[in-house]
Amino acid sequence: MPTSAEIEKRARELYAEHEFKRGDAVLAESNPEVTELKEDGFWDTAKRQLMSRDRPYEIQWENYVNIEKANAENKRVHSDFSLLEILEDIKQHLGIVICAEAGHGKSYTAFTLAKEAMKDKDMTVIILSPSTVWRRKFGAVKFVKVGTSVFNPIVSVEEASVESVPWLRDTVHVNLDKKWSYVKSRWFEDLLSSKQHLLFEVKYKNGRRIKAFESVVLQCIYEMQEKEIDKNPEYKHHYLIVLEEIQNSFGTYSMNSDDSLDLMTIFTQSRSDANIHYIGIGQRLNDISTKVIERLRPLIGLTLGENSLRKIKSQLPEHLKDRVQQLPKRHWIYLDGKENPEIEIAEYKAEGLPIQSMPFEAPMTELVLKAPSLLDRLKATLSGEESKSSYAYTVKRIR
C-alpha cells in the first residue's frame, strides 16, 4: 500500500507533467502545497495509480485510510517540544508531577529534567529520594545518606498520654503515637545554603519519618530564600526540589494531619515567596493529595489503574482520554493547558559517578590514656621521678 509520502511524490510528478504539457515551465518547477494537489485532483489520481490493480478499489481505500490513521498516530509526538520549554514552565509555575505505571520511565524522565536544570547557573537542584535509583543511575552528583549511623537528623520522641473516654465508663485511651523530632545540624543547614546540587538518599522506612526530614529540608530552603528575596527584590536564584515517591510527604491522607499545616503553607507559597519549584514523582495519581495535584502540571505516562484513570481522565481533553492507556515507554502527555502535547523523552545516559558527603569531613580523633611501658618506668625510677604519674595521653585517629 502506498504511503502519504509516496502519494505526495507521485502527485507532484503529475502536476509537473501537466504544467509542462501546458507549456508553463515555471509552474512545472514550482513546489505546490498538498492542499493544492488535493484541490486540483492530482492527489487522488496519484493514489489510484499507485494502488495495485489486482485488488478491489474499496479494499485498497480501506487499507489506505488505516495507513493514514497510523501516520496520524505517529505524528502525535511533538519532536520540537524541548525540555527547556518544560523547565521554563516549571519556573513560571509551581512545578510538575510525573505519574505513570512502574517501568514507564518516571525516574529516567526526572533524571533528564534535573540534568538539564543543573545547566542553569540560577537553579539549584535538590533531590529527595527514598530509593537508591538516583545514586545508582543518575551519574555525577554530591549525595548524602540520611538515616544512618553517620547522619541521622530525625529521632523519635515517644509520647504516651492517658486520656479518659467520657462516653465509656471506667475506660481510658492510651495514646502511644510516635512523633519525630529534628536534631539541629549546622553542617546540614550550611550544606543546604551552599547552592550545591544535592541528592539526599533517605534511608528511613517509616513514611512519617521521611516526611519529617523532607519538611525540614523545605523549611530550611524556604526561610533562606525568603530572607534573600527580602534583602534583594531582584534576587533571581531558584530551587528545584525533586520528590521521588511524592506521596510520602504529600499523600492523600497524610496532608490531613496536624504536622502538614506548616508543610502545606510552605508548598503553596513556594513559588511566590521563595522561588522554589517542584518535580513530584509517583506511580498512582490517586495516592497524591488533590491539594498538591491541582497546583502542579501533570506529565502523564501509561496509566492502567482504575482509580488513577478516573482522576486523570477527568483532566484530559476528550481526544486524549484513551491515549493514556496506550502510551509507549517514555512517551508523555504534558497537560500545559494549551496544546497538551505528547512528547518523547530520549533514553537517559548517565555521566560520572556520585560523590558522598558526610558530616565530618576532617579525620575524627580521640585522646586515649596510655599506660607506661616497662622501659618508661625504669627510666622514671633511675631519674628519681617515680612519684610522678607516668601515664600519658596519646591521640588516636578513629576515622
N, C-alpha and C positions, 0 to 999 in steps of 0.2 A: 504493500500500500504506500502511496506517495505521502511524504511529509509536507508540512506547510512550507518549509524552505525549498523543497523541490518544486512544488506548485508555483511558488513565487518566482523562482528562477525561470521556469518554462513560460510563465505569464509575461515576464519581461522580454523574453525572446520573441514571443508572438507579437508583442507591442512594437518591438523594433522592426520586425519584418513588415508589419502593417504600415508603419510610417515610411519605410524605405520604398515600399510599393507606391505610396502616395507622392514620393519624391521629396520628402521633408527629412533630410539627413540630420538636421539639428535636433528635431524632436526624437528621432530614432536613437540618438546617443544620450538623450536625457534620462533621468532616473525618477520615474513617476512613483507616487505613493501607492501603497497597497490598496487604499480606498479607491484610487483612480482606476487601478487594474480591475477591481471588482465591478465598479460602476460601468466600465466600458466592455465588460464581458470577457476580458482576457483570462481572468482567474478561473471562471467556470470552464472555459474552453481548455485551458491547460490541465485542469483537474480531470476532465473526461479523457483527454489524450493520454494521460499518464496511467489511468486505470486500465487494467488488463481486460481484454475482450472476452475471455473465457468464463467470466462470472457475471451474473445479472447486475445491472447498474444499481438496483435498490440495495443489494447486499454490500456492494462496494461503498455506496454512500453511507451506510450504517457504520462500516469499518472506519471510513474517513472521519465521521463525527466522533467516534470513540478515540481516534488518534488526536483529533483537535482537543478533546476533553482532557486527555492525558497531557498534552502540551500545555494546556492552561494550568493544570495542577503543578507542572514543573516550574511554571513562571510565578508561582506563589512567592517563592523566596526572593526577598529584596537584597540582591547581591550588593547594591550600592548603599545599603543602610549600615553605617560603620559603628564600631564600638564607641568611637568618640561622641557620636550622637547620643548614645545611651548614657555615657558618663556626663555629658553636658546636661541631659535631662535630670540626672541624679543631683547635680549641683544646683539646678534651678528648683528642684522639688525636694521632698524628704528622702526619697530613695526608691528602691525596687524590692520585690520579693520574688525569688526564684522557686518555682514549685513544679515538681514532676515525679513520675514513678522512679523507683530505685533503678540505677543503671542508665538513666537517660542522659546523664552528663551535667547534673546540677553543680557539683563541686568544680568540675573542669571549666564550666562556663564562668563560675565565680573566679577561678584562677585567672582566666583570660582578662576579665574586667579589672581585677585587682592589679595585675601586672601592668595593664595599660594606665591605670590610675597612678601607679608609682612613678610613671614618667613625668607627671605634673609636679613641678617644684613647689607648687602651692597646695599640695594634697598629701596628707599623711594617712596611710592605711593601717588600721588596727584589726587584726583577725582574732576572733574568739571562737575556738573550736574544741568541742569535747572529743572529736575524732582525731586519729593520728594521720588522716589522709593528707592534710596540709603539710605536715612536716615531711612525710614520705614522698609526696608527689609534686609539691609546688615549686621547689627549687630554692634559690638563694634568698634567705630572709633570716633576720635575727629572731630567735624564738625562746620562750620561757615556759618551762613545765610548771604548772600550778597544781598544788595539792600533793606535793612530795615532801620528803624529809628535808629537802634543801629550801623549798619555798612553799609555805602553807599559810596563806594570809587569812583564811576563813576558818574559824574554830567554832565548835559547838558550845552553846550555852543551855544547860539543862534547866528547864523551868517546870517544877512540879508544884501546882497550886491546888488547893482543895476548896470546892465551892458547893454550897448546899443547893439542892434542887427543890425549889419552892412547891412544885405541884406533886412531889412524891415524898411521902413521909419517911423519915429516917434514912434518906438517900443523899449521898454526896457524889459530886463529879470530880474525879482526879484528873487534872489537865497535865498530861505528860508531853506536851508539844515541845519539839526541839527547835530552838532558834539558832541562828548563825550570826556570828559577830566578826567584824573586820579588825584584824590586828594591824595597827598602823605601821607602814613600812616606808621609810624615807627613800630607800633605794628604788622601790617600786614606783612611787609617785614621781621621782626625778626621771625615771625611765619613760613614763608616760608623757612628761612635759618636754622630752628631748626632741620631739617631732621626728623620731625614727620610725620607719615601718616595722611593725612588730607582730609576731604571731604568739598568742597565748594558748598553749595546749592545756586545756582544763581537764585534769585527771579525776576530779570528783565524780562519783557515781550518783550522788543524791541530786535530783533536779533543783531542789530549793537552794542547795549549796552552790550549784553552778550559777543560779540566778543571783545569789548574793554577791558572788565575785564579779559577774558581769555588770551588776548595778554599781559596784564600787568603781569599776573602770569608766563607765559612762558618766558617773557623777564627777570624778576627778577631771576628766577631759572637759566636761560641760563647764565646771567652775573656772578652769584655766582659760578656756576660750572666751567665756563671758567677761572675765577681767581684761583680757587683751582687747576685746571689742569696745569695752567701756573706756579704756585708755586711748584707743585709736579707732574712730568710726570707719576709717578706710582699711582696716585690717582685713586681709583677703585670704588668710590661710584656712583651709578646710580639712576636716577629718572625715574619712570614710570608714565606718565600722562594719565589718563583715561578721554576721552572726550565723555560724553553722548550727543547724538544728535550732532555729529561732524559737521554736515552741518551748524550749527550756525556760526562757525568760518571758516570752510573750505568748504563752499558751492560752487556749480558750478559757480555762478555769483559773489559771494562776494569776491572771490580771484582775481577778475579783477580790484578791486577798489584800490585807492591810499593807503588807510590805511592797505592794505595787503602786501605792499612791505617789511616792516620790519618783519612782521609775517612769510612770506614765507621764508625769509632768515634764520630766527631762526629755522624754521621747517626743512629745507633741511640740515642745518649744525648741528642739534641737537646731532646726534649720534657721529660724528667725533670730534666735538669741545667741547661738554658739557656732554656726557654720558646721554643724555635724549632720552627716547623711548616712544612710544605711543600705546594705545589701543583706537581706534576710534569705536564708536557705531552708527549705522544709519539704518533706515528701507529701504531706497532706495539708492542703489549704484549710481544711476543716479543723485541724489541730491548732491553728494560729488564731489568736484573738481577732475578732472582727474590728475592734477598735484600732488595731495595727494595720490590718489588710487594707482598710478603707483609706489609710493615709499613705500607702505605698503603691507604686505602679506594678502590676503583676507581669512577670515574664513567665509565661505558661508553656510547659512542655507536655509530653504524653501523660494523660490523666485517665484512669480507668475506675478508680474507686467511686462508688455511688454517691456518697455524701459530698466528696470534693467536686465531683462532676456537677452536682446540683448547684453548688456555690459558684463554681467557675462559669457555668453556662448562663447564670443569671447576670453575669457581667459582660458576656460576649455578644457581638452583633450576630444576627440570625445566620449569616452565611459562614460563620466560623464555629458554630456550636458542635458540628460533627467532626470538625478537623482536629480538635484536641484529643480525640481517640485514635487518630491515625498518624500523628506526627512522628517522623523518623528520628533517630538518635541525634541529639544536639541541634534539633530544629525547635524554634521557639516562636510563640505568638506574643508580641510585645504590645500590651494594651496601653498605648500612649494617648488614646482619646482622639486621635486624628486619623492616621492611615491604618493603625493596628497591624503593622507589617509582620509577616512571617520571615524570620531571619535564621540563618545557619551559622553557628559558631564553629570555626575551624578547630581541628584536633589540637589540643594543647601540648606544647613541648617544654618540658622543664629545663631550666638552665641554672647551673651552680648547685651548691649544697647549703642546707640551713646551718646556722651558727647558734649554738646555745649560749644564753646569757644567764648568769647566776648571781645571787645577791652579794656574794663575797668574791670579788674578782682577785683581790690580793691573797697571798697564802695565809691561812689561819694558823696561829701558833699558840702554845700554852707554856706556862712555866711549870717545870717538873722538879720536885725535890729529889736530889741525887745523894745517896749515901756515899761517904768517903771510902776510897779503896784502902787496902792494907798498906800500900806504899805511902798514901797520904797520911795515915795515922802514925806510921813510923817516923815520917819527917816531922810531924807535929810534936811527937814525944822528944825527939832529939833537939828540937829548937826551943823546947820549954814552953810551947804554946798549947799543951794538951788540954788545958782548961777551956780553951775557946772551942766553940762548935765548929766541927769540921764539915758539917753538912752545907751543901751549896745548891743553888737553883740553876738549872740549865734550860735553855729554850728548845722546845721540841715542836717541829712542824707537823701539823695534823692534817693539812690538805695542800 
